[in-house]
Amino acid sequence: MRGRLRTSHLERRKLQDQLDAAATVIAALHTENAALRQQAVNSSARIVPLFSDCPT
């Protein structure tokens, strides 16, 4: 019984660590996205073609 409890606790800890890491990445991406959106608002609008061979 104790062995199963210990295994369960280790698995829960591993999953919690993965969740914490994912939350950290999501928060960093959110911050970067907000900064890029603000930069886009502050800059002049211009159209940039996706391919150089597109007719203009």
mmCIF entry with sequence, helices, sheets and N, C-alpha, C, O atoms, coordinates in Angstrom:
data_MODEL
# 
_entry.id   MODEL 
# 
_entity.id                         1 
_entity.type                       polymer 
_entity.pdbx_number_of_molecules   1 
# 
_entity_poly.entity_id                      1 
_entity_poly.type                           'polypeptide(L)' 
_entity_poly.nstd_linkage                   no 
_entity_poly.nstd_monomer                   no 
_entity_poly.pdbx_seq_one_letter_code       MRGRLRTSHLERRKLQDQLDAAATVIAALHTENAALRQQAVNSSARIVPLFSDCPT 
_entity_poly.pdbx_seq_one_letter_code_can   MRGRLRTSHLERRKLQDQLDAAATVIAALHTENAALRQQAVNSSARIVPLFSDCPT 
_entity_poly.pdbx_strand_id                 A 
# 
loop_
_entity_poly_seq.entity_id 
_entity_poly_seq.num 
_entity_poly_seq.mon_id 
_entity_poly_seq.hetero 
1 1  MET n 
1 2  ARG n 
1 3  GLY n 
1 4  ARG n 
1 5  LEU n 
1 6  ARG n 
1 7  THR n 
1 8  SER n 
1 9  HIS n 
1 10 LEU n 
1 11 GLU n 
1 12 ARG n 
1 13 ARG n 
1 14 LYS n 
1 15 LEU n 
1 16 GLN n 
1 17 ASP n 
1 18 GLN n 
1 19 LEU n 
1 20 ASP n 
1 21 ALA n 
1 22 ALA n 
1 23 ALA n 
1 24 THR n 
1 25 VAL n 
1 26 ILE n 
1 27 ALA n 
1 28 ALA n 
1 29 LEU n 
1 30 HIS n 
1 31 THR n 
1 32 GLU n 
1 33 ASN n 
1 34 ALA n 
1 35 ALA n 
1 36 LEU n 
1 37 ARG n 
1 38 GLN n 
1 39 GLN n 
1 40 ALA n 
1 41 VAL n 
1 42 ASN n 
1 43 SER n 
1 44 SER n 
1 45 ALA n 
1 46 ARG n 
1 47 ILE n 
1 48 VAL n 
1 49 PRO n 
1 50 LEU n 
1 51 PHE n 
1 52 SER n 
1 53 ASP n 
1 54 CYS n 
1 55 PRO n 
1 56 THR n 
# 
_struct_asym.id          A 
_struct_asym.entity_id   1 
# 
_struct_conf.conf_type_id            HELX_P 
_struct_conf.id                      HELX_P1 
_struct_conf.pdbx_PDB_helix_id       AA1 
_struct_conf.beg_label_comp_id       ARG 
_struct_conf.beg_label_asym_id       A 
_struct_conf.beg_label_seq_id        2 
_struct_conf.pdbx_beg_PDB_ins_code   ? 
_struct_conf.end_label_comp_id       ASN 
_struct_conf.end_label_asym_id       A 
_struct_conf.end_label_seq_id        42 
_struct_conf.pdbx_end_PDB_ins_code   ? 
_struct_conf.beg_auth_comp_id        ARG 
_struct_conf.beg_auth_asym_id        A 
_struct_conf.beg_auth_seq_id         2 
_struct_conf.end_auth_comp_id        ASN 
_struct_conf.end_auth_asym_id        A 
_struct_conf.end_auth_seq_id         42 
_struct_conf.pdbx_PDB_helix_class    1 
_struct_conf.details                 ? 
_struct_conf.pdbx_PDB_helix_length   41 
# 
_struct_conf_type.id          HELX_P 
_struct_conf_type.criteria    ? 
_struct_conf_type.reference   ? 
# 
loop_
_atom_site.group_PDB 
_atom_site.id 
_atom_site.type_symbol 
_atom_site.label_atom_id 
_atom_site.label_alt_id 
_atom_site.label_comp_id 
_atom_site.label_asym_id 
_atom_site.label_entity_id 
_atom_site.label_seq_id 
_atom_site.pdbx_PDB_ins_code 
_atom_site.Cartn_x 
_atom_site.Cartn_y 
_atom_site.Cartn_z 
_atom_site.occupancy 
_atom_site.B_iso_or_equiv 
_atom_site.pdbx_formal_charge 
_atom_site.auth_seq_id 
_atom_site.auth_comp_id 
_atom_site.auth_asym_id 
_atom_site.auth_atom_id 
_atom_site.pdbx_PDB_model_num 
ATOM 1   N N  . MET A 1 1  ? 0.823  -1.192 0.000   1.00 0.00 ? 1  MET A N  1 
ATOM 2   C CA . MET A 1 1  ? 0.000  0.000  0.000   1.00 0.00 ? 1  MET A CA 1 
ATOM 3   C C  . MET A 1 1  ? 0.869  1.259  0.000   1.00 0.00 ? 1  MET A C  1 
ATOM 4   O O  . MET A 1 1  ? 0.590  2.206  -0.735  1.00 0.00 ? 1  MET A O  1 
ATOM 5   N N  . ARG A 1 2  ? 1.906  1.270  0.812   1.00 0.00 ? 2  ARG A N  1 
ATOM 6   C CA . ARG A 1 2  ? 2.781  2.441  0.853   1.00 0.00 ? 2  ARG A CA 1 
ATOM 7   C C  . ARG A 1 2  ? 3.527  2.641  -0.454  1.00 0.00 ? 2  ARG A C  1 
ATOM 8   O O  . ARG A 1 2  ? 3.772  3.771  -0.876  1.00 0.00 ? 2  ARG A O  1 
ATOM 9   N N  . GLY A 1 3  ? 3.881  1.548  -1.082  1.00 0.00 ? 3  GLY A N  1 
ATOM 10  C CA . GLY A 1 3  ? 4.569  1.626  -2.367  1.00 0.00 ? 3  GLY A CA 1 
ATOM 11  C C  . GLY A 1 3  ? 3.687  2.269  -3.435  1.00 0.00 ? 3  GLY A C  1 
ATOM 12  O O  . GLY A 1 3  ? 4.146  3.096  -4.223  1.00 0.00 ? 3  GLY A O  1 
ATOM 13  N N  . ARG A 1 4  ? 2.429  1.880  -3.446  1.00 0.00 ? 4  ARG A N  1 
ATOM 14  C CA . ARG A 1 4  ? 1.491  2.483  -4.404  1.00 0.00 ? 4  ARG A CA 1 
ATOM 15  C C  . ARG A 1 4  ? 1.263  3.952  -4.097  1.00 0.00 ? 4  ARG A C  1 
ATOM 16  O O  . ARG A 1 4  ? 1.160  4.768  -5.013  1.00 0.00 ? 4  ARG A O  1 
ATOM 17  N N  . LEU A 1 5  ? 1.182  4.297  -2.822  1.00 0.00 ? 5  LEU A N  1 
ATOM 18  C CA . LEU A 1 5  ? 1.000  5.694  -2.415  1.00 0.00 ? 5  LEU A CA 1 
ATOM 19  C C  . LEU A 1 5  ? 2.206  6.527  -2.827  1.00 0.00 ? 5  LEU A C  1 
ATOM 20  O O  . LEU A 1 5  ? 2.056  7.646  -3.319  1.00 0.00 ? 5  LEU A O  1 
ATOM 21  N N  . ARG A 1 6  ? 3.397  5.983  -2.626  1.00 0.00 ? 6  ARG A N  1 
ATOM 22  C CA . ARG A 1 6  ? 4.611  6.692  -3.015  1.00 0.00 ? 6  ARG A CA 1 
ATOM 23  C C  . ARG A 1 6  ? 4.676  6.882  -4.528  1.00 0.00 ? 6  ARG A C  1 
ATOM 24  O O  . ARG A 1 6  ? 5.028  7.960  -5.006  1.00 0.00 ? 6  ARG A O  1 
ATOM 25  N N  . THR A 1 7  ? 4.335  5.833  -5.282  1.00 0.00 ? 7  THR A N  1 
ATOM 26  C CA . THR A 1 7  ? 4.317  5.914  -6.736  1.00 0.00 ? 7  THR A CA 1 
ATOM 27  C C  . THR A 1 7  ? 3.296  6.951  -7.199  1.00 0.00 ? 7  THR A C  1 
ATOM 28  O O  . THR A 1 7  ? 3.562  7.744  -8.103  1.00 0.00 ? 7  THR A O  1 
ATOM 29  N N  . SER A 1 8  ? 2.142  6.932  -6.574  1.00 0.00 ? 8  SER A N  1 
ATOM 30  C CA . SER A 1 8  ? 1.092  7.888  -6.914  1.00 0.00 ? 8  SER A CA 1 
ATOM 31  C C  . SER A 1 8  ? 1.551  9.321  -6.621  1.00 0.00 ? 8  SER A C  1 
ATOM 32  O O  . SER A 1 8  ? 1.302  10.235 -7.406  1.00 0.00 ? 8  SER A O  1 
ATOM 33  N N  . HIS A 1 9  ? 2.212  9.499  -5.499  1.00 0.00 ? 9  HIS A N  1 
ATOM 34  C CA . HIS A 1 9  ? 2.706  10.827 -5.120  1.00 0.00 ? 9  HIS A CA 1 
ATOM 35  C C  . HIS A 1 9  ? 3.767  11.306 -6.108  1.00 0.00 ? 9  HIS A C  1 
ATOM 36  O O  . HIS A 1 9  ? 3.767  12.477 -6.488  1.00 0.00 ? 9  HIS A O  1 
ATOM 37  N N  . LEU A 1 10 ? 4.655  10.433 -6.522  1.00 0.00 ? 10 LEU A N  1 
ATOM 38  C CA . LEU A 1 10 ? 5.697  10.811 -7.480  1.00 0.00 ? 10 LEU A CA 1 
ATOM 39  C C  . LEU A 1 10 ? 5.089  11.168 -8.833  1.00 0.00 ? 10 LEU A C  1 
ATOM 40  O O  . LEU A 1 10 ? 5.527  12.120 -9.479  1.00 0.00 ? 10 LEU A O  1 
ATOM 41  N N  . GLU A 1 11 ? 4.093  10.418 -9.258  1.00 0.00 ? 11 GLU A N  1 
ATOM 42  C CA . GLU A 1 11 ? 3.429  10.707 -10.524 1.00 0.00 ? 11 GLU A CA 1 
ATOM 43  C C  . GLU A 1 11 ? 2.694  12.051 -10.455 1.00 0.00 ? 11 GLU A C  1 
ATOM 44  O O  . GLU A 1 11 ? 2.736  12.838 -11.400 1.00 0.00 ? 11 GLU A O  1 
ATOM 45  N N  . ARG A 1 12 ? 2.022  12.303 -9.330  1.00 0.00 ? 12 ARG A N  1 
ATOM 46  C CA . ARG A 1 12 ? 1.331  13.581 -9.156  1.00 0.00 ? 12 ARG A CA 1 
ATOM 47  C C  . ARG A 1 12 ? 2.318  14.733 -9.184  1.00 0.00 ? 12 ARG A C  1 
ATOM 48  O O  . ARG A 1 12 ? 2.041  15.777 -9.774  1.00 0.00 ? 12 ARG A O  1 
ATOM 49  N N  . ARG A 1 13 ? 3.455  14.553 -8.558  1.00 0.00 ? 13 ARG A N  1 
ATOM 50  C CA . ARG A 1 13 ? 4.486  15.602 -8.523  1.00 0.00 ? 13 ARG A CA 1 
ATOM 51  C C  . ARG A 1 13 ? 5.024  15.853 -9.934  1.00 0.00 ? 13 ARG A C  1 
ATOM 52  O O  . ARG A 1 13 ? 5.231  17.002 -10.325 1.00 0.00 ? 13 ARG A O  1 
ATOM 53  N N  . LYS A 1 14 ? 5.248  14.788 -10.688 1.00 0.00 ? 14 LYS A N  1 
ATOM 54  C CA . LYS A 1 14 ? 5.732  14.915 -12.061 1.00 0.00 ? 14 LYS A CA 1 
ATOM 55  C C  . LYS A 1 14 ? 4.726  15.688 -12.912 1.00 0.00 ? 14 LYS A C  1 
ATOM 56  O O  . LYS A 1 14 ? 5.101  16.581 -13.672 1.00 0.00 ? 14 LYS A O  1 
ATOM 57  N N  . LEU A 1 15 ? 3.453  15.338 -12.780 1.00 0.00 ? 15 LEU A N  1 
ATOM 58  C CA . LEU A 1 15 ? 2.416  16.034 -13.539 1.00 0.00 ? 15 LEU A CA 1 
ATOM 59  C C  . LEU A 1 15 ? 2.300  17.497 -13.119 1.00 0.00 ? 15 LEU A C  1 
ATOM 60  O O  . LEU A 1 15 ? 2.079  18.368 -13.960 1.00 0.00 ? 15 LEU A O  1 
ATOM 61  N N  . GLN A 1 16 ? 2.446  17.768 -11.831 1.00 0.00 ? 16 GLN A N  1 
ATOM 62  C CA . GLN A 1 16 ? 2.392  19.153 -11.353 1.00 0.00 ? 16 GLN A CA 1 
ATOM 63  C C  . GLN A 1 16 ? 3.559  19.957 -11.908 1.00 0.00 ? 16 GLN A C  1 
ATOM 64  O O  . GLN A 1 16 ? 3.388  21.117 -12.285 1.00 0.00 ? 16 GLN A O  1 
ATOM 65  N N  . ASP A 1 17 ? 4.744  19.354 -11.962 1.00 0.00 ? 17 ASP A N  1 
ATOM 66  C CA . ASP A 1 17 ? 5.912  20.031 -12.534 1.00 0.00 ? 17 ASP A CA 1 
ATOM 67  C C  . ASP A 1 17 ? 5.693  20.342 -14.017 1.00 0.00 ? 17 ASP A C  1 
ATOM 68  O O  . ASP A 1 17 ? 6.062  21.418 -14.489 1.00 0.00 ? 17 ASP A O  1 
ATOM 69  N N  . GLN A 1 18 ? 5.093  19.400 -14.749 1.00 0.00 ? 18 GLN A N  1 
ATOM 70  C CA . GLN A 1 18 ? 4.804  19.633 -16.165 1.00 0.00 ? 18 GLN A CA 1 
ATOM 71  C C  . GLN A 1 18 ? 3.775  20.752 -16.332 1.00 0.00 ? 18 GLN A C  1 
ATOM 72  O O  . GLN A 1 18 ? 3.896  21.583 -17.232 1.00 0.00 ? 18 GLN A O  1 
ATOM 73  N N  . LEU A 1 19 ? 2.775  20.768 -15.471 1.00 0.00 ? 19 LEU A N  1 
ATOM 74  C CA . LEU A 1 19 ? 1.763  21.820 -15.509 1.00 0.00 ? 19 LEU A CA 1 
ATOM 75  C C  . LEU A 1 19 ? 2.379  23.182 -15.212 1.00 0.00 ? 19 LEU A C  1 
ATOM 76  O O  . LEU A 1 19 ? 2.064  24.167 -15.880 1.00 0.00 ? 19 LEU A O  1 
ATOM 77  N N  . ASP A 1 20 ? 3.245  23.239 -14.223 1.00 0.00 ? 20 ASP A N  1 
ATOM 78  C CA . ASP A 1 20 ? 3.926  24.495 -13.889 1.00 0.00 ? 20 ASP A CA 1 
ATOM 79  C C  . ASP A 1 20 ? 4.782  24.988 -15.048 1.00 0.00 ? 20 ASP A C  1 
ATOM 80  O O  . ASP A 1 20 ? 4.800  26.182 -15.345 1.00 0.00 ? 20 ASP A O  1 
ATOM 81  N N  . ALA A 1 21 ? 5.487  24.076 -15.699 1.00 0.00 ? 21 ALA A N  1 
ATOM 82  C CA . ALA A 1 21 ? 6.324  24.451 -16.846 1.00 0.00 ? 21 ALA A CA 1 
ATOM 83  C C  . ALA A 1 21 ? 5.460  24.972 -17.988 1.00 0.00 ? 21 ALA A C  1 
ATOM 84  O O  . ALA A 1 21 ? 5.803  25.973 -18.618 1.00 0.00 ? 21 ALA A O  1 
ATOM 85  N N  . ALA A 1 22 ? 4.354  24.309 -18.257 1.00 0.00 ? 22 ALA A N  1 
ATOM 86  C CA . ALA A 1 22 ? 3.455  24.753 -19.322 1.00 0.00 ? 22 ALA A CA 1 
ATOM 87  C C  . ALA A 1 22 ? 2.875  26.122 -19.002 1.00 0.00 ? 22 ALA A C  1 
ATOM 88  O O  . ALA A 1 22 ? 2.773  26.967 -19.891 1.00 0.00 ? 22 ALA A O  1 
ATOM 89  N N  . ALA A 1 23 ? 2.499  26.353 -17.773 1.00 0.00 ? 23 ALA A N  1 
ATOM 90  C CA . ALA A 1 23 ? 1.948  27.651 -17.368 1.00 0.00 ? 23 ALA A CA 1 
ATOM 91  C C  . ALA A 1 23 ? 2.989  28.756 -17.534 1.00 0.00 ? 23 ALA A C  1 
ATOM 92  O O  . ALA A 1 23 ? 2.654  29.871 -17.934 1.00 0.00 ? 23 ALA A O  1 
ATOM 93  N N  . THR A 1 24 ? 4.233  28.454 -17.232 1.00 0.00 ? 24 THR A N  1 
ATOM 94  C CA . THR A 1 24 ? 5.304  29.433 -17.387 1.00 0.00 ? 24 THR A CA 1 
ATOM 95  C C  . THR A 1 24 ? 5.483  29.802 -18.858 1.00 0.00 ? 24 THR A C  1 
ATOM 96  O O  . THR A 1 24 ? 5.621  30.978 -19.193 1.00 0.00 ? 24 THR A O  1 
ATOM 97  N N  . VAL A 1 25 ? 5.481  28.810 -19.721 1.00 0.00 ? 25 VAL A N  1 
ATOM 98  C CA . VAL A 1 25 ? 5.628  29.061 -21.159 1.00 0.00 ? 25 VAL A CA 1 
ATOM 99  C C  . VAL A 1 25 ? 4.437  29.857 -21.690 1.00 0.00 ? 25 VAL A C  1 
ATOM 100 O O  . VAL A 1 25 ? 4.612  30.795 -22.468 1.00 0.00 ? 25 VAL A O  1 
ATOM 101 N N  . ILE A 1 26 ? 3.249  29.490 -21.279 1.00 0.00 ? 26 ILE A N  1 
ATOM 102 C CA . ILE A 1 26 ? 2.049  30.200 -21.733 1.00 0.00 ? 26 ILE A CA 1 
ATOM 103 C C  . ILE A 1 26 ? 2.091  31.653 -21.289 1.00 0.00 ? 26 ILE A C  1 
ATOM 104 O O  . ILE A 1 26 ? 1.753  32.546 -22.066 1.00 0.00 ? 26 ILE A O  1 
ATOM 105 N N  . ALA A 1 27 ? 2.495  31.899 -20.067 1.00 0.00 ? 27 ALA A N  1 
ATOM 106 C CA . ALA A 1 27 ? 2.586  33.281 -19.575 1.00 0.00 ? 27 ALA A CA 1 
ATOM 107 C C  . ALA A 1 27 ? 3.619  34.080 -20.366 1.00 0.00 ? 27 ALA A C  1 
ATOM 108 O O  . ALA A 1 27 ? 3.385  35.244 -20.695 1.00 0.00 ? 27 ALA A O  1 
ATOM 109 N N  . ALA A 1 28 ? 4.750  33.466 -20.670 1.00 0.00 ? 28 ALA A N  1 
ATOM 110 C CA . ALA A 1 28 ? 5.781  34.151 -21.451 1.00 0.00 ? 28 ALA A CA 1 
ATOM 111 C C  . ALA A 1 28 ? 5.291  34.460 -22.859 1.00 0.00 ? 28 ALA A C  1 
ATOM 112 O O  . ALA A 1 28 ? 5.533  35.551 -23.374 1.00 0.00 ? 28 ALA A O  1 
ATOM 113 N N  . LEU A 1 29 ? 4.600  33.504 -23.488 1.00 0.00 ? 29 LEU A N  1 
ATOM 114 C CA . LEU A 1 29 ? 4.056  33.721 -24.829 1.00 0.00 ? 29 LEU A CA 1 
ATOM 115 C C  . LEU A 1 29 ? 2.981  34.808 -24.824 1.00 0.00 ? 29 LEU A C  1 
ATOM 116 O O  . LEU A 1 29 ? 2.898  35.613 -25.752 1.00 0.00 ? 29 LEU A O  1 
ATOM 117 N N  . HIS A 1 30 ? 2.174  34.825 -23.790 1.00 0.00 ? 30 HIS A N  1 
ATOM 118 C CA . HIS A 1 30 ? 1.138  35.852 -23.670 1.00 0.00 ? 30 HIS A CA 1 
ATOM 119 C C  . HIS A 1 30 ? 1.771  37.243 -23.571 1.00 0.00 ? 30 HIS A C  1 
ATOM 120 O O  . HIS A 1 30 ? 1.319  38.184 -24.223 1.00 0.00 ? 30 HIS A O  1 
ATOM 121 N N  . THR A 1 31 ? 2.799  37.363 -22.766 1.00 0.00 ? 31 THR A N  1 
ATOM 122 C CA . THR A 1 31 ? 3.485  38.642 -22.602 1.00 0.00 ? 31 THR A CA 1 
ATOM 123 C C  . THR A 1 31 ? 4.123  39.087 -23.908 1.00 0.00 ? 31 THR A C  1 
ATOM 124 O O  . THR A 1 31 ? 4.027  40.255 -24.284 1.00 0.00 ? 31 THR A O  1 
ATOM 125 N N  . GLU A 1 32 ? 4.771  38.162 -24.598 1.00 0.00 ? 32 GLU A N  1 
ATOM 126 C CA . GLU A 1 32 ? 5.404  38.478 -25.875 1.00 0.00 ? 32 GLU A CA 1 
ATOM 127 C C  . GLU A 1 32 ? 4.353  38.872 -26.913 1.00 0.00 ? 32 GLU A C  1 
ATOM 128 O O  . GLU A 1 32 ? 4.557  39.818 -27.675 1.00 0.00 ? 32 GLU A O  1 
ATOM 129 N N  . ASN A 1 33 ? 3.240  38.158 -26.946 1.00 0.00 ? 33 ASN A N  1 
ATOM 130 C CA . ASN A 1 33 ? 2.165  38.465 -27.883 1.00 0.00 ? 33 ASN A CA 1 
ATOM 131 C C  . ASN A 1 33 ? 1.608  39.860 -27.626 1.00 0.00 ? 33 ASN A C  1 
ATOM 132 O O  . ASN A 1 33 ? 1.370  40.614 -28.570 1.00 0.00 ? 33 ASN A O  1 
ATOM 133 N N  . ALA A 1 34 ? 1.399  40.209 -26.374 1.00 0.00 ? 34 ALA A N  1 
ATOM 134 C CA . ALA A 1 34 ? 0.879  41.535 -26.032 1.00 0.00 ? 34 ALA A CA 1 
ATOM 135 C C  . ALA A 1 34 ? 1.855  42.625 -26.474 1.00 0.00 ? 34 ALA A C  1 
ATOM 136 O O  . ALA A 1 34 ? 1.439  43.663 -26.988 1.00 0.00 ? 34 ALA A O  1 
ATOM 137 N N  . ALA A 1 35 ? 3.148  42.390 -26.274 1.00 0.00 ? 35 ALA A N  1 
ATOM 138 C CA . ALA A 1 35 ? 4.153  43.373 -26.690 1.00 0.00 ? 35 ALA A CA 1 
ATOM 139 C C  . ALA A 1 35 ? 4.181  43.514 -28.208 1.00 0.00 ? 35 ALA A C  1 
ATOM 140 O O  . ALA A 1 35 ? 4.294  44.628 -28.720 1.00 0.00 ? 35 ALA A O  1 
ATOM 141 N N  . LEU A 1 36 ? 4.081  42.411 -28.928 1.00 0.00 ? 36 LEU A N  1 
ATOM 142 C CA . LEU A 1 36 ? 4.074  42.471 -30.389 1.00 0.00 ? 36 LEU A CA 1 
ATOM 143 C C  . LEU A 1 36 ? 2.821  43.168 -30.908 1.00 0.00 ? 36 LEU A C  1 
ATOM 144 O O  . LEU A 1 36 ? 2.890  43.919 -31.881 1.00 0.00 ? 36 LEU A O  1 
ATOM 145 N N  . ARG A 1 37 ? 1.688  42.929 -30.274 1.00 0.00 ? 37 ARG A N  1 
ATOM 146 C CA . ARG A 1 37 ? 0.455  43.614 -30.682 1.00 0.00 ? 37 ARG A CA 1 
ATOM 147 C C  . ARG A 1 37 ? 0.584  45.122 -30.463 1.00 0.00 ? 37 ARG A C  1 
ATOM 148 O O  . ARG A 1 37 ? 0.173  45.915 -31.310 1.00 0.00 ? 37 ARG A O  1 
ATOM 149 N N  . GLN A 1 38 ? 1.152  45.507 -29.336 1.00 0.00 ? 38 GLN A N  1 
ATOM 150 C CA . GLN A 1 38 ? 1.334  46.927 -29.059 1.00 0.00 ? 38 GLN A CA 1 
ATOM 151 C C  . GLN A 1 38 ? 2.300  47.544 -30.062 1.00 0.00 ? 38 GLN A C  1 
ATOM 152 O O  . GLN A 1 38 ? 2.087  48.665 -30.524 1.00 0.00 ? 38 GLN A O  1 
ATOM 153 N N  . GLN A 1 39 ? 3.335  46.833 -30.390 1.00 0.00 ? 39 GLN A N  1 
ATOM 154 C CA . GLN A 1 39 ? 4.304  47.317 -31.378 1.00 0.00 ? 39 GLN A CA 1 
ATOM 155 C C  . GLN A 1 39 ? 3.624  47.485 -32.741 1.00 0.00 ? 39 GLN A C  1 
ATOM 156 O O  . GLN A 1 39 ? 3.897  48.455 -33.448 1.00 0.00 ? 39 GLN A O  1 
ATOM 157 N N  . ALA A 1 40 ? 2.759  46.569 -33.109 1.00 0.00 ? 40 ALA A N  1 
ATOM 158 C CA . ALA A 1 40 ? 2.048  46.664 -34.378 1.00 0.00 ? 40 ALA A CA 1 
ATOM 159 C C  . ALA A 1 40 ? 1.107  47.869 -34.392 1.00 0.00 ? 40 ALA A C  1 
ATOM 160 O O  . ALA A 1 40 ? 0.972  48.542 -35.414 1.00 0.00 ? 40 ALA A O  1 
ATOM 161 N N  . VAL A 1 41 ? 0.467  48.138 -33.271 1.00 0.00 ? 41 VAL A N  1 
ATOM 162 C CA . VAL A 1 41 ? -0.435 49.290 -33.174 1.00 0.00 ? 41 VAL A CA 1 
ATOM 163 C C  . VAL A 1 41 ? 0.352  50.585 -33.305 1.00 0.00 ? 41 VAL A C  1 
ATOM 164 O O  . VAL A 1 41 ? -0.115 51.536 -33.932 1.00 0.00 ? 41 VAL A O  1 
ATOM 165 N N  . ASN A 1 42 ? 1.534  50.627 -32.720 1.00 0.00 ? 42 ASN A N  1 
ATOM 166 C CA . ASN A 1 42 ? 2.339  51.847 -32.716 1.00 0.00 ? 42 ASN A CA 1 
ATOM 167 C C  . ASN A 1 42 ? 3.083  52.085 -34.021 1.00 0.00 ? 42 ASN A C  1 
ATOM 168 O O  . ASN A 1 42 ? 3.527  53.204 -34.277 1.00 0.00 ? 42 ASN A O  1 
ATOM 169 N N  . SER A 1 43 ? 3.226  51.074 -34.839 1.00 0.00 ? 43 SER A N  1 
ATOM 170 C CA . SER A 1 43 ? 3.967  51.244 -36.088 1.00 0.00 ? 43 SER A CA 1 
ATOM 171 C C  . SER A 1 43 ? 2.999  51.571 -37.219 1.00 0.00 ? 43 SER A C  1 
ATOM 172 O O  . SER A 1 43 ? 1.797  51.328 -37.114 1.00 0.00 ? 43 SER A O  1 
ATOM 173 N N  . SER A 1 44 ? 3.532  52.118 -38.289 1.00 0.00 ? 44 SER A N  1 
ATOM 174 C CA . SER A 1 44 ? 2.682  52.434 -39.430 1.00 0.00 ? 44 SER A CA 1 
ATOM 175 C C  . SER A 1 44 ? 2.281  51.140 -40.133 1.00 0.00 ? 44 SER A C  1 
ATOM 176 O O  . SER A 1 44 ? 3.055  50.184 -40.184 1.00 0.00 ? 44 SER A O  1 
ATOM 177 N N  . ALA A 1 45 ? 1.089  51.122 -40.663 1.00 0.00 ? 45 ALA A N  1 
ATOM 178 C CA . ALA A 1 45 ? 0.586  49.934 -41.357 1.00 0.00 ? 45 ALA A CA 1 
ATOM 179 C C  . ALA A 1 45 ? 1.209  49.850 -42.745 1.00 0.00 ? 45 ALA A C  1 
ATOM 180 O O  . ALA A 1 45 ? 1.347  50.858 -43.438 1.00 0.00 ? 45 ALA A O  1 
ATOM 181 N N  . ARG A 1 46 ? 1.575  48.663 -43.133 1.00 0.00 ? 46 ARG A N  1 
ATOM 182 C CA . ARG A 1 46 ? 2.086  48.437 -44.475 1.00 0.00 ? 46 ARG A CA 1 
ATOM 183 C C  . ARG A 1 46 ? 1.804  46.997 -44.861 1.00 0.00 ? 46 ARG A C  1 
ATOM 184 O O  . ARG A 1 46 ? 1.716  46.116 -44.006 1.00 0.00 ? 46 ARG A O  1 
ATOM 185 N N  . ILE A 1 47 ? 1.667  46.773 -46.140 1.00 0.00 ? 47 ILE A N  1 
ATOM 186 C CA . ILE A 1 47 ? 1.384  45.437 -46.653 1.00 0.00 ? 47 ILE A CA 1 
ATOM 187 C C  . ILE A 1 47 ? 2.694  44.799 -47.079 1.00 0.00 ? 47 ILE A C  1 
ATOM 188 O O  . ILE A 1 47 ? 3.477  45.392 -47.821 1.00 0.00 ? 47 ILE A O  1 
ATOM 189 N N  . VAL A 1 48 ? 2.919  43.603 -46.608 1.00 0.00 ? 48 VAL A N  1 
ATOM 190 C CA . VAL A 1 48 ? 4.129  42.864 -46.947 1.00 0.00 ? 48 VAL A CA 1 
ATOM 191 C C  . VAL A 1 48 ? 3.705  41.593 -47.670 1.00 0.00 ? 48 VAL A C  1 
ATOM 192 O O  . VAL A 1 48 ? 2.978  40.776 -47.103 1.00 0.00 ? 48 VAL A O  1 
ATOM 193 N N  . PRO A 1 49 ? 4.147  41.413 -48.911 1.00 0.00 ? 49 PRO A N  1 
ATOM 194 C CA . PRO A 1 49 ? 3.742  40.206 -49.637 1.00 0.00 ? 49 PRO A CA 1 
ATOM 195 C C  . PRO A 1 49 ? 4.361  38.955 -49.017 1.00 0.00 ? 49 PRO A C  1 
ATOM 196 O O  . PRO A 1 49 ? 5.475  38.984 -48.494 1.00 0.00 ? 49 PRO A O  1 
ATOM 197 N N  . LEU A 1 50 ? 3.616  37.864 -49.091 1.00 0.00 ? 50 LEU A N  1 
ATOM 198 C CA . LEU A 1 50 ? 4.127  36.601 -48.574 1.00 0.00 ? 50 LEU A CA 1 
ATOM 199 C C  . LEU A 1 50 ? 5.141  35.969 -49.522 1.00 0.00 ? 50 LEU A C  1 
ATOM 200 O O  . LEU A 1 50 ? 6.061  35.274 -49.091 1.00 0.00 ? 50 LEU A O  1 
ATOM 201 N N  . PHE A 1 51 ? 4.962  36.220 -50.820 1.00 0.00 ? 51 PHE A N  1 
ATOM 202 C CA . PHE A 1 51 ? 5.853  35.649 -51.825 1.00 0.00 ? 51 PHE A CA 1 
ATOM 203 C C  . PHE A 1 51 ? 6.377  36.775 -52.703 1.00 0.00 ? 51 PHE A C  1 
ATOM 204 O O  . PHE A 1 51 ? 5.638  37.700 -53.041 1.00 0.00 ? 51 PHE A O  1 
ATOM 205 N N  . SER A 1 52 ? 7.619  36.700 -53.062 1.00 0.00 ? 52 SER A N  1 
ATOM 206 C CA . SER A 1 52 ? 8.204  37.779 -53.863 1.00 0.00 ? 52 SER A CA 1 
ATOM 207 C C  . SER A 1 52 ? 7.741  37.774 -55.316 1.00 0.00 ? 52 SER A C  1 
ATOM 208 O O  . SER A 1 52 ? 7.874  38.784 -56.007 1.00 0.00 ? 52 SER A O  1 
ATOM 209 N N  . ASP A 1 53 ? 7.201  36.654 -55.787 1.00 0.00 ? 53 ASP A N  1 
ATOM 210 C CA . ASP A 1 53 ? 6.779  36.570 -57.183 1.00 0.00 ? 53 ASP A CA 1 
ATOM 211 C C  . ASP A 1 53 ? 5.293  36.917 -57.370 1.00 0.00 ? 53 ASP A C  1 
ATOM 212 O O  . ASP A 1 53 ? 4.758  36.730 -58.463 1.00 0.00 ? 53 ASP A O  1 
ATOM 213 N N  . CYS A 1 54 ? 4.623  37.414 -56.334 1.00 0.00 ? 54 CYS A N  1 
ATOM 214 C CA . CYS A 1 54 ? 3.211  37.802 -56.449 1.00 0.00 ? 54 CYS A CA 1 
ATOM 215 C C  . CYS A 1 54 ? 3.112  39.111 -57.223 1.00 0.00 ? 54 CYS A C  1 
ATOM 216 O O  . CYS A 1 54 ? 3.912  40.021 -57.009 1.00 0.00 ? 54 CYS A O  1 
ATOM 217 N N  . PRO A 1 55 ? 2.134  39.210 -58.122 1.00 0.00 ? 55 PRO A N  1 
ATOM 218 C CA . PRO A 1 55 ? 1.939  40.478 -58.820 1.00 0.00 ? 55 PRO A CA 1 
ATOM 219 C C  . PRO A 1 55 ? 1.423  41.534 -57.852 1.00 0.00 ? 55 PRO A C  1 
ATOM 220 O O  . PRO A 1 55 ? 0.644  41.226 -56.949 1.00 0.00 ? 55 PRO A O  1 
ATOM 221 N N  . THR A 1 56 ? 1.846  42.755 -58.034 1.00 0.00 ? 56 THR A N  1 
ATOM 222 C CA . THR A 1 56 ? 1.415  43.827 -57.130 1.00 0.00 ? 56 THR A CA 1 
ATOM 223 C C  . THR A 1 56 ? 0.484  44.787 -57.812 1.00 0.00 ? 56 THR A C  1 
ATOM 224 O O  . THR A 1 56 ? 0.027  45.749 -57.194 1.00 0.00 ? 56 THR A O  1 
# 
